[in-house]
Amino acid sequence: MTAELVRGQNHPLSQARLEIRVSAGTPIVAGATLGDEQGRIHGVEWVAHPGAPTLPGLEVSRQAAADHRLAVDLDAMPEAVHRISVLLALPTGVAGPTRFGAVAAPFVAVTGLDGTEVASYTVTGLEAESAVVALELYRRQDAWKVRAIGQGYAGGLADLFTDQGLPQAHQLAGGINDAVAQGMARSVPAPPPRQDGDRSRQAAAPALGPEQGGPAAQGASDAVPPQPTSPYGTQTPGVPSQPAQQPSYQSGTGAADPAQPSAPTSGGPINYSHPRRQNAAPPPPPPTAPPAQPGQPAQPVAGDATGWSMDERLYNQVWGMFEDLARTTAAYRSAVDFAESRMEKELDQVLSDPRSRIGGQGDAAREAAQAKHAELVNQARAALDRDLTQLTAESEVVEPALPAAYARWDNPVWHGYRVPMEIPMAVRLGDLHLPESAQLRIPMLVRLPLERGLWIDSGRGGSFDGSFTDSHDLGRLAMETAVAHAARLLAVYPTGEFTVHVIDPAGSGAQALVPLVQTGVLAAPPAVGAAGVADVLARLTQRVDLVQMAVRGGAPDSLPPGFDTSEQLLIVNDFPHGFDDRAVNQLRYLADEGPAVGVHLMMVADREEAAAYGPLLDPLWRSLMRLTPVPDDHLADPWVGHAWTYEPPLVPPGSQVLQQVLAQVAAARAKYR
């Protein structure tokens, strides 16, 4: 399993012969330095670079390129070598970007010779730097590990080599740049861009997203940030592809990855998508915002991501924001953990020496350790705040530009709502945020059609910290949340392509269902009583059976005349009250088999209360993505280990937007019939 590292994190290496693969989206120089136990370089002969690409156990690229493969044989390393630092630099003296902040974040992966990834690292957070130590392979007690470094240098290779103790740093840096310039002068120029008529469109692949998988999203990143194919991934919320999958939520549905945007030119907008996620999509349109001042981050632009349409570009951009927030927060937490462990180690060393406990020596050591801890934490917080400021600025630009399918209910886009002609890539099911950035909300986008059903938790376990004790109000909120989700799905599908059924055995959800019932958008009045429940479940299970047989038999046109081919959503309230064993088995069947043939479940239920029915219902719960009617930090992102706080997309109090939108859906449906 691949380890996706954050800055400072390490991972053991079980193989001696490895490849280090670099993807940057723009030509860069890749090299490596050998160091002793202190990380010092003994001379220029300990540096592998385009002018001298081969050392014992190490070979690097001879040319500047967007993609590199470095070969490493750890068994062939001299005994004096304890560290191998992988360095990346932007070539100087040639046309192109001069700082990493203006290009896509480089992606570095350590793989076996068969291409299987062992560990990977996306070098984020760079701005004015033109050279960076990306990874470090180091020896500890006859075993090798890889560590994510991400240390950048504004002074380029000269500063990098100087920091590693090389006396001839400036001469070597100049020689490398000359070798690269000569090599580029000898290279064959790239062909001119192909015209639109010559380019074949490639579809975005589905991915893992914040439910999905990655973000991401998936973006996820099923993700997107790209195409993660995304967190929400995810993704890198192009298609969110999975880093290679998009970040995915532990309990979420899969989302597709955003496709990788092409790298911007020097001074252009920062490309937030994952460099590994390449889907040959067209580049983003030129930004309309004014250029950034030298040394300042690029001003955000809505839709500044790869995609064939504005919806796709915005989808990928949202996944990119999810991935960026996940990465920068993970880096901050890692730095704080490092600072705390370092302080504890220093204090243990002080206390282990009895002499330091006498006089002021111990107090001075404690103060020094605490001061260093505070300095490291403050530095990490400053870096986090810088990234959050940029992401907040981007969010303020992106949020107002989102289409209805991705927008909050209070977005003015709903005032001009018209029933769409095409199904969007995704739909917004809420917002995500982390404790370190409580004010920054990332839209939780889920790819359409839904790959898993939804479970709206109406119990106390569905409230933040279990503190919501009024079960009646919580149940009402859960049903209102389900209605808001259903209304949005109805609104984003073209006329006649989405049908909603409701099962409300005891009629307890009648008040919340008023907007759906009064506007006439339901396929039939809510089913009540045992007979109504049995009838709806029988019809939908029969529909699944018929479509499965037609598809498996290779005769999709053999369905009965008048068969409703639209996507079907079944809202079930107060489960499992009023459901016998047969009904429970039918629901499990719909949850497992329905999504593949266009039948989806939305359960409104109290998980703790249903637990009394035993393990019979466990497969049903596991097959659905859990959402809550109030903010709750239950969405797990296995990509970087965050617990994201989810907020449902409720309609603002007093707003009539939901009724107005549903009225237009009903009017369009009446004309369609």
DRENTI-158919 format. One record per residue (C-alpha): residue in three letters; x, y, z. Coordinates in steps of 0.001 Angstrom, whole numbers, plus 500000, padded with zeros to 6 digits. Example, Ala and Ser with C-alpha at 12.3 -4.5 7.8 and 13.67 -1.06 7.14 Angstrom:
! DRENTI-158919
ALA512300495500507800 SER513670498940507140 
This chain:
! DRENTI-158919
MET500000500000500000 THR501363503394499033 ALA502262505795501853 GLU501277509357500916 LEU503698511387502984 VAL503367514865504395 ARG506328517066505230 GLY508525515513507911 GLN506897512076507722 ASN509008508969507032 HIS508348505454505759 PRO510503502290505767 LEU511967500948502526 SER511910497196502095 GLN513590497118498661 ALA517156497977497727 ARG516636498721494037 LEU514257501593493551 GLU513136504285491149 ILE512301507841492136 ARG509727509242489734 VAL509172512965489480 SER506264514759487796 ALA506217518536487759 GLY504161519712484801 THR507039521943483642 PRO510702521209482773 ILE512815520972485903 VAL516287519726486798 ALA516422516590488940 GLY519511515499490830 ALA520684513953494066 THR523359514482496663 LEU525059511921498881 GLY525673512840502482 ASP527334511411505560 GLU525660510893508938 GLN525471514660509458 GLY524125515224505961 ARG527339516877504736 ILE528477516557501119 HIS532201515716500947 GLY532759517164497505 VAL531352517692494021 GLU531925513998493363 TRP529077513331495828 VAL526526515121493620 ALA524679513463490721 HIS523365515985488199 PRO522833516337484413 GLY526527517074483890 ALA527600514026485950 PRO524538511776486062 THR526057508593487471 LEU527460507759490905 PRO527854504363492613 GLY524308503122493168 LEU522711506248491703 GLU521762507578488285 VAL519804510738487501 SER518383512320484361 ARG520696514026481864 GLN518110516611480809 ALA515615519068482194 ALA512129517600481762 ALA508679517585483274 ASP508995513883484180 HIS512049512099485550 ARG513092508648486695 LEU516063508379489021 ALA517560504921489633 VAL518807503995493119 ASP520560500839494347 LEU520863501121498127 ASP523049497992498362 ALA525618499642496087 MET525945502769498221 PRO529375503329499805 GLU529475502707503555 ALA530199506385504200 VAL526900507408502604 HIS524023507643505037 ARG521739510049503199 ILE520559510506499626 SER518812513820499039 VAL516637514173495939 LEU516776517751494699 LEU514657519569492126 ALA515387522939490551 LEU513977525216487897 PRO516501525728485079 THR517977529222484833 GLY519062531100481749 VAL516178529740479686 ALA512629530878479130 GLY510279529513481732 PRO509091529929485299 THR511602531126487879 ARG509833530108491088 PHE507982526993492179 GLY505066529085493393 ALA504125529730489749 VAL503982526077488692 ALA502178522909489669 ALA503373521389492925 PRO505983518705492062 PHE504986515122492793 VAL507680512641493806 ALA507145508888494198 VAL509478506129495355 THR508639502947493435 GLY509910499442492891 LEU511398498516489541 ASP507963497262488489 GLY506448500688489085 THR504653499792492319 GLU504618502856494550 VAL506142502559497993 ALA505763506179499103 SER504862509483497507 TYR505013513163498389 THR503545516277496803 VAL505868519219497492 THR503410521968498394 GLY503866525332500100 LEU506597526627497784 GLU506485530214496543 ALA509667532169495736 GLU511924529099495918 SER513631527904492743 ALA515292524777494211 VAL514028522261496731 VAL515168519128498545 ALA512094516967497952 LEU512926513619499575 GLU515656512104501658 LEU516562508412501736 TYR518493507764504931 ARG520147504838506702 ARG519307503953510303 GLN520792500837511922 ASP521407499113508584 ALA517845499854507408 TRP516775502519504916 LYS513831504890505167 VAL512425507717503071 ARG511450511080504553 ALA509455513918502971 ILE511577517082503246 GLY510180519878501072 GLN512937522368502025 GLY513031525133499436 TYR515721527714498586 ALA515018531078497015 GLY518675531296495993 GLY518433528152493891 LEU520966525354493714 ALA523770527544495044 ASP521959528080498346 LEU520934524428498478 PHE524499523158498094 THR525813525759500522 ASP523303524608503136 GLN524582521046502720 GLY528161522157503392 LEU529641522066499875 PRO532473524648499523 GLN532187524761495701 ALA528423525397495844 HIS528284528357493441 GLN530664526832490893 LEU528748523549490848 ALA525378525292490536 GLY526680527298487580 GLY528041524178485931 ILE524724522373486296 ASN522787525277484800 ASP525227525449481871 ALA524899521704481232 VAL521116521983481292 ALA521096524983478939 GLN523345523191476465 GLY521198520082476616 MET518011522045476036 ALA519604523836473094 ARG520305520443471498 SER516826519062472156 VAL514109518820469526 PRO511444521483470054 ALA507955520356470950 PRO505389520315468128 PRO502962523230467950 PRO499646522893469781 ARG497046520839467993 GLN493931522563466793 ASP490633521860468522 GLY489499519860465520 ASP492468517523465885 ARG492081516847469568 SER490028513893470710 ARG488099514366473877 GLN488910512060476765 ALA486271511437479370 ALA487015511941483013 ALA487367508739484943 PRO485438508148488119 ALA487355508261491308 LEU487335508141494999 GLY486279511177496776 PRO485634512446500115 GLU483228509872500277 GLN484481508908497761 GLY487378508162498666 GLY489913510731497971 PRO489376515210499639 ALA489360514699498647 ALA487128515064497962 GLN487409513188495636 GLY487223515617495066 ALA487605513560496272 SER490183513690495878 ASP486162509222494532 ALA487908512208493692 VAL488359514763492640 PRO490760517393493129 PRO491215515334489918 GLN490189514113488068 PRO491293512777491188 THR489306509647488735 SER487920512873493977 PRO489542513776499797 TYR486247514877499872 GLY490122512735496330 THR488618513121496901 GLN490541515098493816 THR494583516524493920 PRO487767518046494375 GLY490006517309484908 VAL488465514674486949 PRO489421514171490580 SER491491511221490158 GLN492638509362492982 PRO495845510408494197 ALA496017508030492312 GLN492651508168493789 GLN490908511040495228 PRO490647511311498920 SER487787509278499964 TYR485510509428502857 GLN485223506426505022 SER481491506407504729 GLY481017508288501530 THR480030507479498034 GLY482615507442495374 ALA483447510599493583 ALA485404511087490465 ASP488801512669490384 PRO489386516032488875 ALA491610516010485878 GLN494972517547486169 PRO495170521079484964 SER498070521929482781 ALA500838523839484480 PRO500624527604484345 THR503433529673483012 SER505682531816485140 GLY503744534325487146 GLY500477532566486330 PRO497948531153488761 ILE498988528350491072 ASN497864524959489821 TYR496386523100492779 SER495733519783491075 HIS497885516738491525 PRO500689516502488926 ARG500160512759488646 ARG496592513190487499 GLN496942513698483782 ASN493874513270481598 ALA494976515208478529 ALA492283517769479169 PRO492504521235477649 PRO494297523948479583 PRO492241526389481650 PRO491210529658480020 PRO493514532625480600 PRO492856534211483995 THR490879537415484072 ALA492204538632487406 PRO495061541150487440 PRO498537539602487687 ALA500044539162491115 GLN502754541485492351 PRO506277540037492453 GLY506699537819495496 GLN502937537690496112 PRO500713534654495484 ALA498701534645492300 GLN495236536106492631 PRO492604533358492509 VAL490310532984489527 ALA487092530962489473 GLY487360528059487042 ASP491170528159487000 ALA491528524397486562 THR491539521895483748 GLY488275520787482188 TRP486169520669479055 SER483508522945480521 MET483222525544483257 ASP481359523045485453 GLU484215520573485135 ARG486834523228485815 LEU484997524430488918 TYR484549520850490082 ASN488274520203489745 GLN489104523490491427 VAL486948522622494443 TRP488706519275494727 GLY492029521076494514 MET490992523297497416 PHE490010520224499421 GLU493368518582498782 ASP495294521753499567 LEU493490522214502867 ALA494105518561503733 ARG497816518822502922 THR498551522108504653 THR496677521019507790 ALA498497517681507816 ALA501812519508507514 TYR500889521796510405 ARG499851518923512649 SER502998517013511771 ALA505150520042512627 VAL503382520510515972 ASP503824516822516807 PHE507510517092515933 ALA507922520180518124 GLU506240518464521057 SER508252515250520716 ARG511458517282520446 MET510629519261523588 GLU509796516077525483 LYS513067514513524404 GLU515075517561525469 LEU513292517700528836 ASP513889513990529381 GLN517595514521528732 VAL517684517336531257 LEU515816515390533928 SER517897512253533382 ASP521019514085534612 PRO520829514595538418 ARG523272517499538178 SER520815519534536129 ARG518248519394538919 ILE520382521546541174 GLY520564525292540794 GLY519214527095537771 GLN520605524820535080 GLY517461522698534909 ASP515146525698534778 ALA517219527274532015 ALA517105524053529984 ARG513341523821530408 GLU512876527415529299 ALA515116526847526270 ALA513205523717525267 GLN509860525471525698 ALA511070528493523735 LYS512222526274520883 HIS508891524477520947 ALA507013527768520776 GLU509232528950517911 LEU508607525795515863 VAL504863525882516498 ASN504679529565515589 GLN506569528929512361 ALA504201526086511482 ARG501173528232512305 ALA502505531081510181 ALA502863528721507215 LEU499363527354507827 ASP497877530846508108 ARG499551531850504854 ASP498021528876503047 LEU494632529438504676 THR494650533066503580 GLN495233531992499984 LEU492582529283500145 THR490091531643501768 ALA490658534169499010 GLU490106531432496446 SER486948530273498193 GLU485565533811498170 VAL486038533892494400 VAL484886530345493640 GLU481770530146495845 PRO479776532876494037 ALA480704531383490642 LEU479411527878491367 PRO476500526512489306 ALA473290525517491055 ALA474337521870491468 TYR477425522963493454 ALA476021526067495167 ARG474583526620498638 TRP470884527313498906 ASP471633530973499708 ASN473626531465496496 PRO471985534016494131 VAL472376531499491284 TRP469119529911492465 HIS467216533117491707 GLY467841532530488011 TYR467298528779488188 ARG466082526949485104 VAL465646523187484773 PRO468904521949483214 MET469236520166479903 GLU472154517953481005 ILE473120516058484148 PRO475982517843485989 MET479185516107486994 ALA478375516250490686 VAL476018517573493333 ARG476734519368496594 LEU475706517412499684 GLY477073519824502268 ASP480254521550503442 LEU483471520314505041 HIS485912522041507357 LEU488709521309509840 PRO489253522688513375 GLU492348524656512334 SER490309526571509754 ALA486782526678511114 GLN485793529618508894 LEU486913528002505639 ARG484244525782504110 ILE484944523386501236 PRO481920522222499222 MET481376518482499509 LEU480762517440495914 VAL479635513905495095 ARG479741512535491554 LEU476532511744489709 PRO474921509351489363 LEU475234508385493022 GLU477317505277493569 ARG476003504664497088 GLY472854505520498957 LEU472598507994501830 TRP471791507468505482 ILE470617510574507374 ASP471268509816511052 SER468299510989513114 GLY469643509808516469 ARG471697511554519146 GLY474727509836517659 GLY474145512005514610 SER474646515228516549 PHE477953516831517384 ASP479415515088520464 GLY475979513498521000 SER474907516722522694 PHE471639517180520771 THR469220515575523213 ASP465813516544521824 SER465027513442519763 HIS461876514930518271 ASP463633518030516934 LEU466574515978515710 GLY464261513636513836 ARG462512516616512248 LEU465863518110511203 ALA466923514778509720 MET463791514620507581 GLU464206518265506495 THR467778517433505514 ALA466577514484503444 VAL464013516713501705 ALA466710519315500935 HIS468944516614499408 ALA466056515211497356 ALA465033518681496162 ARG468550519413494992 LEU468751516128493101 LEU465424516851491434 ALA466639520345490536 VAL469909519294488899 TYR468524516506486715 PRO466842517237483378 THR463055516903483218 GLY461899513308483376 GLU465284511871484370 PHE464862511695488158 THR461947510259490153 VAL461449510366493923 HIS459415507920496046 VAL458761508250499782 ILE457983505633502431 ASP456681507181505676 PRO455009504256507496 ALA453535506237510401 GLY453247509598508668 SER455687511222511111 GLY457530513033508315 ALA454450514699506845 GLN455413518227507894 ALA458941518033506471 LEU457614516475503246 VAL455245519385502523 PRO457493521033499872 LEU457713517769497891 VAL454038516893498276 GLN452496520309497609 THR454551520986494485 GLY453650517579493056 VAL457204516459492268 LEU456795513032493896 ALA455973509998491777 ALA453072509253494156 PRO451903510348497617 PRO454135509085500471 ALA453454505411501175 VAL452061504734504658 GLY451188501565506525 ALA452425498048505936 ALA450601497717502627 GLY452070500940501230 VAL455594499924502272 ALA455240496489500658 ASP453878497946497409 VAL456705500486496886 LEU459447497997497759 ALA457969495349495475 ARG457813497729492508 LEU461385498977492953 THR462920495532493497 GLN461073494336490393 ARG462503497305488483 VAL466026496359489556 ASP465438492745488476 LEU464090493759485054 VAL466927496140484271 GLN469562493667485447 MET468131490932483235 ALA467942493263480242 VAL471510494466480694 ARG472965491031481353 GLY471089489646478369 GLY472464492353476127 ALA468967493549475261 PRO468344496873477012 ASP465621497649474420 SER463568494681475608 LEU462144496495478640 PRO458328496747478721 PRO456670499642476851 GLY456323502729479004 PHE459045501555481389 ASP460368504490483454 THR464101504655482693 SER464784507661484929 GLU466977507496488032 GLN464902506496491074 LEU465357507738494654 LEU463537506098497564 ILE463336508112500805 VAL462610505879503808 ASN461587507553507079 ASP461515506088510608 PHE463318502895509630 PRO463185500190510948 HIS459750500865512534 GLY457032499193510499 PHE459419496984508469 ASP459292493201508670 ASP462138490846507718 ARG461030490713504095 ALA461043494508503816 VAL464467494704505451 ASN465879492193502962 GLN464373494143500074 LEU466018497339501310 ARG469360495564501581 TYR468880494308498024 LEU468122497822496773 ALA471141499242498618 ASP473475496639497111 GLU472105496197493591 GLY470107499361492991 PRO472776502022492296 ALA474163500118489306 VAL470758500236487611 GLY469615503662488760 VAL467799502970492045 HIS469103504800495108 LEU468195504766498808 MET468016507637501284 MET467369506287504787 VAL466317508522507676 ALA466979506490510816 ASP468540506343514265 ARG471540504038514057 GLU471686503387517794 GLU467999502546517970 ALA468279500211514987 ALA471209498413516630 ALA468678496682518853 TYR467594494683515828 GLY470928492897515806 PRO473534492323513085 LEU470884491847510389 LEU471063495547509526 ASP474850495971509618 PRO475342495257505880 LEU472705497882505105 TRP474410500580507191 ARG477819499794505761 SER476542500137502209 LEU475296503713502758 MET477098506998503237 ARG476282508459506634 LEU475328512132506789 THR473970514132509710 PRO471298516839510097 VAL473598518938512305 PRO477385519565512123 ASP479380516488513064 ASP483025515409512619 HIS482333511863511439 LEU483728511925507892 ALA487090510177507955 ASP489653510933505265 PRO492082507988505063 TRP494259509923502621 VAL495888512024505362 GLY493947510832508399 HIS491749513871509042 ALA488295513758510610 TRP486357516361508631 THR483410518178510149 TYR480378517852507903 GLU477652520499507735 PRO474341519701505994 PRO473058521992503210 LEU469943523266504966 VAL467774525969503459 PRO468139529336505286 PRO465284529982507775 GLY462390531766506120 SER463694531250502599 GLN461280530140499888 VAL464022529092497479 LEU463317525378497837 GLN459595525777497080 GLN460334528063494130 VAL462830525637492630 LEU460517522665493093 ALA457656524615491515 GLN459760525077488374 VAL460662521378488387 ALA456967520474488651 ALA455991522910485877 ALA458655521499483555 ARG457494517976484352 ALA453892518855483559 LYS454911520140480116 TYR457099517091479549 ARG454232514713480140 
